[in-house]
């Protein structure tokens, strides 16, 4: 593609994708579904090629045949001569008028259409990251943890949310001692009903996890291990620390370029930003969900689906992104799928088989509308959950208890 606007660019592509994760890899597939030969540049700041991120806390620890190489998403990119995958490449600015992105090495890359798939970055506490202090998110983090987390070693996990609970579960199933630092009473308390969160916390404790309550005030790598300080001046000494206390969308590039940003890069129902030649997908995008209104989602299903959709639209398709994504997790012998907004601050209706936590459905409501559903050990019911969200969005329920039985246990 030649364009007078790109005259100062060392190379110009029909499509440039900033970010090289799941959304980016999916976007390449989307582009190729509509445009078989357009040139694509994928610019990733991480040194590693894209991997299917869920394996970092799941399969790579729990399946003997799982490997990082086998979890790579780079195959389609490497096999396509019209795709350049540039890792360890940091974009420092977007020049929308010139249709170029500026790189850290001083060079520039031109684009016809641009996709921001910059994802999110971990929230950082008062402990510097290092070989043994991991704000766990990347393939490199996995490799560093694997290098120090041998059977019988001791790992401190800070945070009882999605990442913290998954990696704790994975580590103890590998014979690794875990001290789990919670700033709330129970694991996943911000998401699950109190009884379920307490049940999960007890399950982890029963499997040998040491539960410590407190907030991290500091820490450092120390004599071949780590020392984590809590706000009550107590210390946890371990071989490594995994810190998972949430993420923040990487919106800096978009904001500096004058694009609309509000808890993410704001896009329309075609995943276009306020600039018609710039799109956003995945964790960084604030999009209008067809069932739930504007939201931002930090899970892989959304990264895959929105990435592919953005690629298609960039390449000429005219279709709205009308998908409401789901997410899932496995913790010890328990598992769940969930869709929508699942905050324990919403009104909750719990529907447990035989009245006991084990198999059940949790409905999350606001003003009689179901905003989210957790399917706890209930499978193949995500579409049913979406139906309930849609139906109660159109006609709120007067009696929330009437939701019991709406989704069968299977």
Helices and strands as residue ranges (DSSP letters): G 4-6, E 11-18, H 22-34, E 40-43, G 53-56, H 59-62, G 69-71, H 75-78, E 83-86, E 91-95, E 100-103, E 108-116, E 120-122, E 133-134, H 139-148, E 154-158, H 162-172, E 177-182, H 194-206, E 210-213, E 216-222, E 225-230, E 235-238, E 240-243, E 247-249, H 252-256, E 265-266, E 278-280, G 282-284, E 285-289, E 293-295, H 300-314, E 326-331, E 334-340, E 347-352, G 353-355, E 360-366, E 369-376, H 382-394, G 400-403
